Amino acid sequence: MSEPQSEIQHFAKNWQQQLADAFNNIEDLCRYLRLAPDDLPVSVKATESFPLRVPLSFAACIEKGNPHDPLLRQVLPVNEELLAYPGFGNDPVGDLASATQNGVLHKYHGRVLLINTGSCAINCRYCFRRNFPYAELQLSKQKEDAAVQYIQADASISEVILSGGDPLLLSDARLTRLIQQLDNIEHLQRIRIHTRLPIVLPARITDELINTLKLSPKQIIIITHCNHANEISDRVITACNLLKNNGIALFNQAVLLKGVNDNSEVLCKLSEQLFNHGIIPYYLHLLDKATGTGHFEVSEAKAMELIQQVQAALPGYLVPKLVKEQAGAASKQYVF
């Protein structure tokens, strides 16, 4: 089926314009998806603390008229977000305890994480940083130099992780400046970029961005975030091919989510589709227990059962590591 003229016009815009056009209220999103809000467990109140934001490039992958679509479940604000679940809190992975005054999260040996921005192109309802104090800890231009100096002073740091929010929402000029500063640190070997944009806003993967990444003498690794094979549209494939064909290593982290991908056939298809397009299935995360996300939780026992089914069905290189993050631990914890 060909795209409506309005969508053709939308996708002709640059990535900043596409981002500005993202759905930001329940009624507009439901109208586009041919769904009636009154027939869904939607919650306007849930958007007061964590707004709805869905780019058209992601919404176009949702099956119209299907209230149970797994992609819709990831982005639709629902009443269950307002329920209190035991063991869920605002800092589920201990980010705040590892934050330095320089805007650096130094949690694990040999690598540090920079919160480059508090913004995302899409607001995933299971986000583990949905309650994060970005105003205090995101890397403003003023903090950037201090963060670089912190990394420069610690020769044990071999890898920097750009995170957020989504670091690819930085302008090309800002991203280029940061990468150039990191390039000058001799003991730094790798720059890792954790981003959902190649999946949810593939227009962000521009020639200008590719040039910025290609010019770095450091090894650049992009960790995408894709939870379901239906997220991999033709535009996503084009964006990932552009990265892959320019020497950028691509890995994927998924989150195991109830009602989204808690099915071995779905997980197998995800791994196969990722690999078919040059992305290595890397991690499958158990849900981080952030306030407002309890309805997505899959038990550890069920997760073990699922990953064993995936292992029985796929070659080992297509089986992601099942992991969980535990506050205060020296690394991610392998579940399987």
Rosetta silent file (secondary structure, phi, psi, omega in degrees, C-alpha in Angstrom):
SEQUENCE: MSEPQSEIQHFAKNWQQQLADAFNNIEDLCRYLRLAPDDLPVSVKATESFPLRVPLSFAACIEKGNPHDPLLRQVLPVNEELLAYPGFGNDPVGDLASATQNGVLHKYHGRVLLINTGSCAINCRYCFRRNFPYAELQLSKQKEDAAVQYIQADASISEVILSGGDPLLLSDARLTRLIQQLDNIEHLQRIRIHTRLPIVLPARITDELINTLKLSPKQIIIITHCNHANEISDRVITACNLLKNNGIALFNQAVLLKGVNDNSEVLCKLSEQLFNHGIIPYYLHLLDKATGTGHFEVSEAKAMELIQQVQAALPGYLVPKLVKEQAGAASKQYVF
SCORE:     score description
SCORE:     0.000 S_00000001
   1 L     0.000  130.235 -179.676    0.000    0.000    0.000 S_00000001
   2 L   -73.791  156.653 -179.225    1.421    3.392   -0.966 S_00000001
   3 L   -76.322  146.014  172.863    1.862    6.119    1.626 S_00000001
   4 L   -60.182  155.482 -178.247   -0.686    8.954    1.865 S_00000001
   5 H   -58.613  -36.441 -179.354    0.478   12.242    0.371 S_00000001
   6 H   -63.054  -36.539  178.659    0.706   13.802    3.836 S_00000001
   7 H   -72.600  -38.563  176.833    3.204   11.126    4.927 S_00000001
   8 H   -59.388  -42.759  178.697    5.249   11.516    1.745 S_00000001
   9 H   -65.771  -39.720  179.276    5.496   15.243    2.488 S_00000001
  10 H   -61.360  -47.348 -174.732    6.411   14.555    6.119 S_00000001
  11 H   -75.948   -7.494  172.679    9.243   12.183    5.259 S_00000001
  12 L   -81.097  -12.314 -179.535   10.649   14.678    2.765 S_00000001
  13 L   -77.597  162.549  175.543   11.417   16.989    5.722 S_00000001
  14 L   -74.933  172.216 -171.832   14.722   17.002    7.577 S_00000001
  15 H   -66.300  -33.639  178.976   15.045   15.139   10.848 S_00000001
  16 H   -65.363  -39.715  178.444   14.548   18.215   13.025 S_00000001
  17 H   -68.708  -38.899  176.809   11.267   19.015   11.274 S_00000001
  18 H   -62.982  -39.293  178.314   10.128   15.395   11.543 S_00000001
  19 H   -64.000  -42.066 -179.622   10.910   15.494   15.251 S_00000001
  20 H   -64.397  -25.296 -178.847    8.914   18.696   15.689 S_00000001
  21 L   -88.085    3.840 -176.055    5.929   17.001   14.028 S_00000001
  22 L   -58.837  148.597  175.299    5.887   14.072   16.486 S_00000001
  23 E   -64.399  134.145  178.882    2.567   13.115   18.056 S_00000001
  24 L  -133.590   12.115  170.473    2.272   14.667   21.516 S_00000001
  25 L  -143.825  152.796 -172.340   -1.319   13.986   22.524 S_00000001
  26 H   -62.998  -41.653 -175.966   -3.354   10.825   22.810 S_00000001
  27 H   -61.706  -44.534 -178.661   -6.240   11.951   20.615 S_00000001
  28 H   -66.128  -41.796  179.341   -4.066   12.742   17.589 S_00000001
  29 H   -63.665  -45.573 -179.883   -2.144    9.479   17.861 S_00000001
  30 H   -64.359  -38.780  178.950   -5.333    7.441   18.196 S_00000001
  31 H   -61.585  -44.053  179.096   -6.958    9.252   15.273 S_00000001
  32 H   -62.219  -37.053 -177.013   -3.954    8.420   13.076 S_00000001
  33 L   -89.281    4.500  178.850   -4.109    4.764   14.196 S_00000001
  34 L    58.126   47.221  177.856   -7.892    4.585   13.701 S_00000001
  35 L  -124.664  149.974  177.354   -8.498    3.826   17.352 S_00000001
  36 L   -98.109  119.693  179.741  -11.025    5.318   19.770 S_00000001
  37 H   -54.156  -33.467 -178.551   -9.397    6.600   22.976 S_00000001
  38 H   -67.190  -17.630  179.594  -12.549    5.704   24.913 S_00000001
  39 H   -94.123    2.486 -177.021  -11.996    2.041   24.009 S_00000001
  40 L  -119.256  154.100  178.831   -8.445    2.039   25.402 S_00000001
  41 L   -81.131   45.742 -174.074   -7.122    2.187   28.995 S_00000001
  42 E   -74.806  155.826 -178.980   -5.415    5.487   28.210 S_00000001
  43 L  -136.304  111.616  173.533   -4.440    7.970   30.896 S_00000001
  44 L   -66.395  -35.030 -179.755   -4.026   11.676   30.326 S_00000001
  45 L   -59.972  -35.678 -179.951   -2.835   11.935   33.928 S_00000001
  46 H   -64.789  -23.133  179.541    0.117    9.657   33.120 S_00000001
  47 H   -81.612  -11.074 -179.195    1.281   12.213   30.561 S_00000001
  48 H   -68.191  -35.858  179.229    1.523   14.958   33.178 S_00000001
  49 H   -97.401  -21.844 -178.882    4.735   13.537   34.608 S_00000001
  50 L  -145.667   95.252 -171.029    5.946   11.784   31.446 S_00000001
  51 L   -63.497  158.068  172.244    4.569   13.279   28.207 S_00000001
  52 L   -80.225  135.514  174.669    3.570   11.322   25.137 S_00000001
  53 L  -152.673  118.631 -176.911    5.969   11.683   22.224 S_00000001
  54 E  -141.532  113.481  176.065    5.900    9.485   19.120 S_00000001
  55 L   -67.184  151.512  179.028    7.506   10.336   15.758 S_00000001
  56 H   -60.558  -32.929 -179.237    5.478    9.488   12.675 S_00000001
  57 H   -61.288  -30.099  175.043    8.288    7.207   11.490 S_00000001
  58 H   -85.010  -43.616 -179.398    7.559    4.942   14.486 S_00000001
  59 H   -59.316  -32.639 -179.002    3.784    5.392   14.467 S_00000001
  60 L   -67.064  -17.277  178.208    3.708    4.329   10.814 S_00000001
  61 L   -87.458   -8.545  179.867    5.014    0.900   11.907 S_00000001
  62 L   -83.560  135.341  179.668    2.024    0.377   14.259 S_00000001
  63 L   -69.634  122.177 -178.891   -0.846   -1.654   12.825 S_00000001
  64 L   -67.680  138.727  178.650   -3.819    0.642   12.385 S_00000001
  65 L    80.947    3.186 -177.637   -6.974   -0.411   14.204 S_00000001
  66 L  -108.852  102.066 -178.542   -5.116   -2.836   16.500 S_00000001
  67 L   -70.541  -11.196 -178.809   -5.370   -1.800   20.174 S_00000001
  68 L  -106.393   13.304 -178.743   -3.021   -4.655   21.133 S_00000001
  69 L   -58.432  133.728 -176.215   -0.205   -3.800   18.754 S_00000001
  70 H   -66.894  -25.339  176.443    3.162   -4.408   20.510 S_00000001
  71 H   -76.971  -38.350  177.077    4.617   -1.134   19.278 S_00000001
  72 H   -60.687  -40.884 -178.658    1.587    0.817   20.475 S_00000001
  73 H   -59.876  -29.571 -178.604    1.952   -0.726   23.932 S_00000001
  74 H   -71.049  -23.058 -170.622    5.451    0.731   24.180 S_00000001
  75 H  -122.088  -11.787 -175.077    4.296    4.330   23.726 S_00000001
  76 L   -84.384  122.470  177.001    0.647    4.634   24.830 S_00000001
  77 L   -68.573  128.364 -176.151    0.144    6.205   28.305 S_00000001
  78 E  -130.212  165.238 -176.923   -2.150    3.912   30.314 S_00000001
  79 H   -60.403  -31.170 -176.947   -3.801    3.802   33.725 S_00000001
  80 H   -62.709  -20.918  178.320   -1.441    1.100   34.986 S_00000001
  81 H   -64.580  -21.155 -176.256    1.393    3.648   35.055 S_00000001
  82 H   -88.286   -5.818 -178.842   -0.313    5.268   38.037 S_00000001
  83 L   -82.908  147.800  176.646   -0.244    2.073   40.139 S_00000001
  84 L   -92.368  129.027  178.262    2.399    1.494   42.801 S_00000001
  85 L  -115.730  133.871  179.497    4.398   -1.727   42.446 S_00000001
  86 L   -58.640  136.300  176.936    6.594   -3.057   45.283 S_00000001
  87 L    85.392   -0.558  179.458   10.302   -2.618   44.641 S_00000001
  88 L   -99.394  140.104 -177.488    9.875    0.059   41.958 S_00000001
  89 E  -151.194 -172.592 -173.763   11.452    3.499   42.435 S_00000001
  90 L   -87.005  -14.798  179.771   12.842    6.605   40.750 S_00000001
  91 L  -133.990   68.446 -168.645   16.492    5.491   40.498 S_00000001
  92 L   -67.593  -22.618 -176.408   16.273    1.755   39.774 S_00000001
  93 L  -112.354    9.798  175.100   19.859    1.221   38.556 S_00000001
  94 L    73.675   29.984  179.145   21.737    3.471   40.998 S_00000001
  95 L   -60.611  -42.250 -171.782   22.708    6.175   38.509 S_00000001
  96 H   -65.260  -34.918 -179.460   22.626    8.952   41.087 S_00000001
  97 H   -68.822  -22.106 -177.054   25.105    7.272   43.412 S_00000001
  98 H   -99.317    1.766 -176.808   27.658    7.007   40.599 S_00000001
  99 E   -78.505  135.081  175.018   27.350   10.604   39.353 S_00000001
 100 L   -96.452  170.357  178.525   30.358   12.901   39.727 S_00000001
 101 L   -68.138  -16.150 -177.031   30.269   16.667   40.009 S_00000001
 102 L   -90.627    9.302 -179.684   31.533   16.858   36.440 S_00000001
 103 L    79.850   22.449 -179.346   28.402   15.342   34.910 S_00000001
 104 E  -110.880  135.941  170.077   29.976   11.903   34.507 S_00000001
 105 E   -98.784  110.847 -176.980   28.402    8.606   35.600 S_00000001
 106 E  -113.207   83.916 -173.455   31.351    6.416   36.608 S_00000001
 107 E   -98.237  -39.081 -174.004   29.693    3.153   37.540 S_00000001
 108 E  -118.972  149.433 -179.799   31.878    0.459   35.978 S_00000001
 109 L   -62.315  134.820  172.112   35.649    0.040   35.706 S_00000001
 110 L    87.159   -8.117 -178.941   37.191    1.239   32.464 S_00000001
 111 E  -147.820  149.706  178.149   34.205    3.115   31.114 S_00000001
 112 E  -130.638  159.054 -178.426   32.143    6.171   31.921 S_00000001
 113 E  -121.863  135.704  176.883   28.764    7.397   30.765 S_00000001
 114 E  -110.269  126.350  173.995   27.809   10.940   29.815 S_00000001
 115 E   -84.091   92.098 -171.468   24.193   12.091   30.068 S_00000001
 116 L   -73.606  -30.364 -179.495   24.371   14.272   26.975 S_00000001
 117 L  -159.336  156.542  174.992   20.747   15.397   26.960 S_00000001
 118 L   -93.264   -0.866 -175.227   17.488   14.717   28.735 S_00000001
 119 L   -93.782  149.498  173.388   15.525   14.656   25.493 S_00000001
 120 L  -130.301  157.375  174.731   14.422   11.674   23.432 S_00000001
 121 L   -76.039  -23.288 -178.860   12.755   11.426   20.033 S_00000001
 122 L  -139.817  142.118  176.598   10.249    9.007   21.546 S_00000001
 123 L  -102.336   98.649  178.473    9.019    8.580   25.109 S_00000001
 124 L   -76.388  129.987 -172.582    8.958    4.843   25.767 S_00000001
 125 L   -68.223  -15.923  179.955    6.577    4.167   28.645 S_00000001
 126 L   -95.479    8.537 -172.622    8.969    1.595   30.217 S_00000001
 127 L   -54.825  130.167 -178.990   11.879    4.087   30.316 S_00000001
 128 L   -79.910  -11.649  176.639   14.144    3.516   33.321 S_00000001
 129 L  -110.991   25.653 -178.521   15.120    7.207   33.358 S_00000001
 130 L   -67.719  -18.086  179.279   11.580    8.574   33.121 S_00000001
 131 L  -114.649   19.689 -173.493   12.021   10.081   36.604 S_00000001
 132 L   -76.073  139.899  179.582   15.675   11.112   36.183 S_00000001
 133 L   -80.994   71.324 -175.018   16.770   14.599   37.364 S_00000001
 134 H   -60.608  -33.651 -177.864   18.133   15.662   33.999 S_00000001
 135 H   -58.235  -30.319 -178.599   18.207   19.338   34.939 S_00000001
 136 H   -88.199  -31.725 -166.219   20.926   18.529   37.479 S_00000001
 137 H  -118.080  -10.246  179.704   22.963   15.901   35.631 S_00000001
 138 L   -70.367  154.002 -171.218   22.726   16.332   31.869 S_00000001
 139 L   -83.192   89.815  175.600   25.910   17.486   30.188 S_00000001
 140 L   -68.416  166.791  177.589   25.415   21.174   29.491 S_00000001
 141 H   -58.213  -33.919 -178.956   27.959   22.970   27.351 S_00000001
 142 H   -68.886  -35.444 -179.238   29.433   24.364   30.560 S_00000001
 143 H   -81.439  -17.512 -173.201   29.893   20.905   32.074 S_00000001
 144 H   -59.667  -45.877 -179.580   31.266   19.357   28.912 S_00000001
 145 H   -62.671  -39.447  179.363   34.819   20.643   29.354 S_00000001
 146 H   -65.554  -38.840  178.458   34.876   19.478   32.978 S_00000001
 147 H   -64.895  -42.363  178.147   33.688   16.016   31.953 S_00000001
 148 H   -62.841  -40.269  178.281   36.395   15.775   29.288 S_00000001
 149 H   -64.240  -37.898  177.213   39.003   16.834   31.858 S_00000001
 150 H   -60.446  -44.704  179.860   37.755   14.126   34.243 S_00000001
 151 H   -67.403  -40.682  179.297   38.198   11.483   31.543 S_00000001
 152 H   -60.393  -34.545 -175.108   41.597   12.895   30.557 S_00000001
 153 H   -80.969  -10.122 -176.615   42.805   12.627   34.158 S_00000001
 154 L  -118.181   99.376 -175.566   41.905    8.937   34.568 S_00000001
 155 L   -69.920  -10.018  178.420   44.034    6.664   32.372 S_00000001
 156 L   -77.906  -12.295 -177.894   41.970    3.626   33.384 S_00000001
 157 L   -84.511  115.033  179.583   39.060    4.888   31.252 S_00000001
 158 L  -108.260  -10.222 -175.693   39.203    3.263   27.808 S_00000001
 159 E  -143.920  136.871  174.554   35.611    3.801   26.711 S_00000001
 160 E  -115.643  133.528  178.910   33.105    6.647   26.856 S_00000001
 161 E  -107.969  120.586  174.787   29.385    5.978   26.478 S_00000001
 162 E   -91.074  123.031 -173.203   27.236    8.804   25.138 S_00000001
 163 E  -138.650 -161.071 -178.393   23.739    8.403   26.535 S_00000001
 164 L  -179.979 -138.167   22.245   20.752   10.413   27.671 S_00000001
 165 L    36.652 -158.887 -179.717   17.996   10.926   26.734 S_00000001
 166 L  -125.738  117.102 -175.565   19.359   10.334   23.262 S_00000001
 167 H   -64.417  -22.427  179.237   22.787   11.725   22.343 S_00000001
 168 H   -77.523    0.405  169.667   21.939   11.831   18.629 S_00000001
 169 H   -81.358   -9.918  172.411   19.492   14.625   19.392 S_00000001
 170 L   -65.190  149.889  175.506   22.533   16.855   19.806 S_00000001
 171 L   -65.410  159.846  177.603   23.202   19.049   16.796 S_00000001
 172 H   -58.758  -39.235 -178.613   25.943   17.957   14.406 S_00000001
 173 H   -64.339  -45.130 -179.407   28.073   20.899   15.579 S_00000001
 174 H   -66.938  -42.604 -179.924   27.718   20.005   19.264 S_00000001
 175 H   -65.584  -41.063  178.906   28.300   16.306   18.658 S_00000001
 176 H   -62.118  -43.741 -179.681   31.343   17.020   16.481 S_00000001
 177 H   -60.872  -44.433 -178.870   32.840   19.279   19.141 S_00000001
 178 H   -65.085  -46.997 -178.767   32.406   16.641   21.852 S_00000001
 179 H   -63.784  -38.077  177.959   33.819   13.806   19.751 S_00000001
 180 H   -63.455  -37.810  176.229   36.799   15.947   18.734 S_00000001
 181 H   -64.961  -41.145  178.773   37.551   16.627   22.410 S_00000001
 182 H   -68.670  -33.090  178.510   37.353   12.915   23.173 S_00000001
 183 H   -59.267  -27.994 -176.527   39.564   12.142   20.167 S_00000001
 184 L   -81.312   -3.471  179.669   42.377   14.074   21.861 S_00000001
 185 L   -90.973  110.290 -169.991   42.432   11.742   24.885 S_00000001
 186 L   -63.127  -40.444 -175.194   45.182    9.256   24.120 S_00000001
 187 L   -78.631   -7.991  178.562   44.139    6.463   26.493 S_00000001
 188 L   -79.557  128.474 -177.573   40.559    6.479   25.212 S_00000001
 189 L  -104.824  -37.195 -171.707   39.981    3.676   22.698 S_00000001
 190 E  -133.824  148.204  171.178   36.260    3.599   21.997 S_00000001
 191 E  -121.344  118.632 -178.134   33.253    5.909   21.870 S_00000001
 192 E  -107.442  132.625 -178.888   29.965    4.114   22.319 S_00000001
 193 E  -116.415  116.095  177.544   26.687    5.822   21.395 S_00000001
 194 E   -94.163  117.167 -172.284   23.460    4.488   22.916 S_00000001
 195 L  -149.960  145.718  172.999   20.596    5.649   20.726 S_00000001
 196 L  -102.371   -6.303 -172.338   17.063    4.786   19.645 S_00000001
 197 H   -63.891  -38.011  176.713   17.086    7.259   16.747 S_00000001
 198 H   -58.833  -24.211 -179.810   18.145    4.886   13.941 S_00000001
 199 H   -90.469  -44.084 -171.874   14.999    2.898   14.853 S_00000001
 200 H  -100.816  -19.449  178.186   12.447    5.599   15.675 S_00000001
 201 L  -144.331   66.772 -172.694   13.741    8.583   13.657 S_00000001
 202 H   -61.677  -18.199  177.044   15.979    7.133   10.929 S_00000001
 203 H   -61.418  -17.700  179.120   16.135   10.485    9.127 S_00000001
 204 H   -66.935  -21.334 -178.142   18.687   11.500   11.791 S_00000001
 205 L   -83.638   84.984 -175.232   21.296    9.310   10.110 S_00000001
 206 L  -100.360  167.685  175.590   22.494   11.967    7.679 S_00000001
 207 H   -61.481  -35.377  179.380   25.639   12.289    5.584 S_00000001
 208 H   -63.927  -43.199  178.089   26.783   15.016    7.978 S_00000001
 209 H   -64.656  -43.281  178.563   26.463   12.677   10.957 S_00000001
 210 H   -57.856  -43.508  179.780   28.267    9.907    9.089 S_00000001
 211 H   -61.971  -40.944  177.651   31.153   12.269    8.322 S_00000001
 212 H   -59.858  -44.357 -178.036   31.443   13.232   11.994 S_00000001
 213 H   -71.576  -39.042 -177.654   31.642    9.584   13.023 S_00000001
 214 H   -66.538  -33.118 -175.403   33.984    8.557   10.196 S_00000001
 215 L   -75.542  -14.502 -179.768   36.505   11.273   10.961 S_00000001
 216 L   -72.889  133.383  175.356   37.059   10.084   14.528 S_00000001
 217 L   -76.325  -11.039  177.771   40.245    8.028   15.010 S_00000001
 218 L   -80.590  158.790  174.647   38.499    6.215   17.873 S_00000001
 219 E   -75.972  123.449 -179.853   36.437    3.102   17.322 S_00000001
 220 E   -99.884  128.610  179.104   32.796    4.190   17.116 S_00000001
 221 E  -124.201  130.568  175.302   30.144    1.729   18.277 S_00000001
 222 E  -110.336  125.980  175.178   26.421    2.385   18.038 S_00000001
 223 E  -103.380  108.241  177.611   24.084    0.490   20.346 S_00000001
 224 E   -82.309  168.629  177.984   20.579    0.637   18.924 S_00000001
 225 E  -132.393  102.767 -179.552   17.444   -0.052   20.934 S_00000001
 226 L  -134.728  129.170 -174.825   14.866   -2.164   19.144 S_00000001
 227 L  -106.638  -14.993 -173.669   12.385   -4.421   20.942 S_00000001
 228 L  -150.658  141.504 -176.860   10.304   -5.907   18.131 S_00000001
 229 H   -59.431  -27.154 -179.209   10.947   -6.824   14.500 S_00000001
 230 H   -66.883  -13.450  176.932    8.022   -4.633   13.377 S_00000001
 231 H   -75.752  -14.609 -173.269   10.092   -1.585   14.303 S_00000001
 232 L   -91.346   85.767 -179.824   12.512   -2.366   11.458 S_00000001
 233 L   -85.354  174.924  176.446   11.002   -0.470    8.537 S_00000001
 234 H   -60.666  -36.829  178.737   12.585    0.162    5.145 S_00000001
 235 H   -66.295  -38.555  176.783   13.728    3.571    6.394 S_00000001
 236 H   -63.349  -43.722  179.591   15.387    1.951    9.411 S_00000001
 237 H   -60.386  -43.558  178.552   17.153   -0.528    7.133 S_00000001
 238 H   -60.760  -44.711 -179.459   18.444    2.313    4.949 S_00000001
 239 H   -63.727  -44.401 -178.452   19.754    4.206    7.991 S_00000001
 240 H   -68.889  -35.673  175.727   21.471    1.142    9.456 S_00000001
 241 H   -62.934  -38.751  178.860   23.018    0.244    6.100 S_00000001
 242 H   -61.725  -42.786  177.332   24.456    3.753    5.896 S_00000001
 243 H   -66.117  -51.440 -176.882   26.084    3.309    9.298 S_00000001
 244 H   -59.389  -43.676 -176.630   27.279   -0.238    8.630 S_00000001
 245 L   -71.740   -9.756  176.358   28.694    0.584    5.183 S_00000001
 246 L  -108.728   22.068  170.732   30.764    3.367    6.711 S_00000001
 247 L    81.792   15.372  178.966   32.484    1.113    9.230 S_00000001
 248 L   -90.341  123.064  177.940   30.268    1.775   12.266 S_00000001
 249 E   -73.383  134.385 -176.966   29.790   -1.327   14.443 S_00000001
 250 E  -120.430  127.417  174.389   26.116   -1.904   15.313 S_00000001
 251 E  -129.428  159.213  179.519   24.776   -3.820   18.311 S_00000001
 252 E  -124.982  138.357  168.633   21.261   -3.927   19.755 S_00000001
 253 E  -113.085  128.700  174.785   19.899   -3.841   23.270 S_00000001
 254 E  -115.470  160.579  174.087   16.279   -4.865   23.767 S_00000001
 255 E  -114.785  134.167  178.097   14.152   -4.828   26.901 S_00000001
 256 L   -77.969  118.340 -170.412   11.952   -7.810   27.730 S_00000001
 257 L  -129.250  128.011  177.405    8.450   -6.353   28.003 S_00000001
 258 L   -61.096  129.948  178.869    5.165   -8.003   28.908 S_00000001
 259 L    81.823    0.604 -179.488    2.754   -7.770   25.998 S_00000001
 260 L  -117.600  -57.237 -175.740    5.474   -6.646   23.597 S_00000001
 261 L  -141.815   22.367 -179.111    8.102   -9.347   23.131 S_00000001
 262 L   -84.935   57.914 -176.841    7.595  -11.907   25.909 S_00000001
 263 L  -152.758  130.225 -173.493    7.294  -14.685   23.342 S_00000001
 264 H   -65.109  -35.015  178.507   10.134  -16.830   22.004 S_00000001
 265 H   -65.474  -39.888  177.603    8.960  -16.635   18.387 S_00000001
 266 H   -64.121  -42.609  179.816    8.871  -12.838   18.595 S_00000001
 267 H   -66.498  -38.795  177.936   12.365  -12.760   20.111 S_00000001
 268 H   -63.639  -44.292 -179.865   13.714  -15.118   17.448 S_00000001
 269 H   -63.789  -39.198  177.565   12.282  -12.993   14.660 S_00000001
 270 H   -59.702  -50.312 -179.362   13.776   -9.868   16.239 S_00000001
 271 H   -59.628  -43.636 -178.155   17.264  -11.418   16.387 S_00000001
 272 H   -66.161  -42.752  179.807   17.063  -12.666   12.819 S_00000001
 273 H   -66.602  -40.303  176.691   15.822   -9.353   11.431 S_00000001
 274 H   -59.156  -50.561 -176.299   18.494   -7.402   13.317 S_00000001
 275 H   -65.365  -36.206  178.149   21.271   -9.649   12.045 S_00000001
 276 H   -58.400  -23.725 -176.938   19.895   -9.578    8.495 S_00000001
 277 L  -115.871   25.225  169.522   20.525   -5.843    8.512 S_00000001
 278 L    83.503   17.778 -179.493   23.960   -5.821   10.109 S_00000001
 279 L  -113.908  126.232 -179.332   23.023   -5.397   13.782 S_00000001
 280 E   -82.967  123.587  172.244   24.320   -7.892   16.360 S_00000001
 281 E   -64.755  118.511 -167.258   21.750   -8.942   19.024 S_00000001
 282 E  -109.446  -64.123 -179.483   23.713   -7.960   22.124 S_00000001
 283 E  -126.125  144.581  163.430   21.615   -7.711   25.297 S_00000001
 284 E  -117.586  110.810 -173.986   18.088   -8.612   26.316 S_00000001
 285 E   -88.164  135.903  160.671   17.441   -6.639   29.498 S_00000001
 286 L   -67.219  150.790 -177.793   15.125   -7.534   32.291 S_00000001
 287 L   -59.014  131.138  168.926   12.993   -4.491   33.061 S_00000001
 288 L   -77.466  132.630 -166.729   14.632   -1.847   35.233 S_00000001
 289 L   -84.379   71.925  178.238   12.156   -1.210   38.027 S_00000001
 290 E   -90.024  143.534  177.276   11.328    2.448   37.500 S_00000001
 291 L   -52.268  131.067  178.513    8.180    3.967   38.982 S_00000001
 292 L    96.878   -0.500 -174.656    5.368    3.785   36.438 S_00000001
 293 L  -119.161    6.182 -171.558    6.648    0.719   34.568 S_00000001
 294 H   -59.496  -28.635 -178.240    5.514   -2.232   36.692 S_00000001
 295 H   -71.431   -8.428  177.250    2.927   -3.444   34.182 S_00000001
 296 H   -92.867   -6.522 -169.230    5.740   -4.299   31.749 S_00000001
 297 L   -69.121  135.644  171.412    7.573   -6.659   34.100 S_00000001
 298 L  -114.171  131.699 -176.179    8.332  -10.232   33.037 S_00000001
 299 L   -63.852  154.825  178.796    9.507  -12.505   35.844 S_00000001
 300 H   -62.320  -36.877  179.414   13.090  -13.724   35.853 S_00000001
 301 H   -64.078  -43.343  178.588   11.869  -17.326   35.711 S_00000001
 302 H   -65.982  -39.145  178.876    9.775  -16.602   32.600 S_00000001
 303 H   -61.704  -43.072  177.810   12.702  -14.733   31.049 S_00000001
 304 H   -60.587  -43.720  179.603   14.996  -17.723   31.592 S_00000001
 305 H   -61.687  -43.644 -179.402   12.453  -20.013   29.978 S_00000001
 306 H   -64.182  -45.772 -176.501   12.124  -17.712   26.966 S_00000001
 307 H   -69.179  -29.462  174.558   15.850  -17.308   26.365 S_00000001
 308 H   -67.535  -36.186  175.898   16.338  -21.060   26.587 S_00000001
 309 H   -66.685  -39.430  177.135   13.684  -21.467   23.896 S_00000001
 310 H   -64.373  -43.131  179.758   15.496  -18.893   21.765 S_00000001
 311 H   -61.543  -36.748  179.855   18.791  -20.712   22.311 S_00000001
 312 H   -71.275  -23.485 -174.271   17.219  -23.983   21.182 S_00000001
 313 H   -97.936  -24.000 -172.025   15.882  -22.362   18.001 S_00000001
 314 L  -122.830  155.881  170.305   18.771  -20.122   16.863 S_00000001
 315 L   -62.936  154.317 -172.645   22.545  -20.352   16.377 S_00000001
 316 H   -56.431  -33.582 -176.926   24.486  -18.966   19.327 S_00000001
 317 H   -71.357   -9.636  177.148   25.518  -15.729   17.613 S_00000001
 318 H  -101.179    1.179 -177.601   21.848  -14.737   17.347 S_00000001
 319 L   -97.157  112.068  178.850   21.076  -15.290   21.042 S_00000001
 320 L   -69.824  154.162  174.873   21.361  -12.066   23.066 S_00000001
 321 E   -73.580  129.525  176.254   22.748  -12.205   26.596 S_00000001
 322 E   -84.539  119.400 -173.145   19.952  -12.032   29.153 S_00000001
 323 E  -134.786  162.938  169.772   21.022   -9.432   31.716 S_00000001
 324 E  -138.749  154.796  178.527   19.783   -7.273   34.545 S_00000001
 325 L  -106.819  130.181 -177.176   21.240   -4.159   36.084 S_00000001
 326 L  -120.682  122.999 -178.768   21.670   -4.105   39.822 S_00000001
 327 L   -54.522  129.037  177.240   22.384   -0.891   41.689 S_00000001
 328 L    88.764  -10.678  179.715   25.897   -0.950   43.182 S_00000001
 329 L   -73.839  156.965 -176.406   27.104   -4.000   41.210 S_00000001
 330 L   -79.313  -10.143  178.709   30.460   -3.847   39.424 S_00000001
 331 L  -165.314  175.249  171.905   28.910   -4.753   36.071 S_00000001
 332 L   -63.324  148.391 -177.526   25.674   -5.893   34.491 S_00000001
 333 E   -98.417  124.853  177.996   24.519   -9.201   35.928 S_00000001
 334 E   -78.748  122.892  176.289   24.181  -12.127   33.543 S_00000001
 335 L   -88.523  -36.014  177.940   20.924  -14.004   34.094 S_00000001
 336 L  -156.109    0.000    0.000   21.622  -16.434   31.241 S_00000001
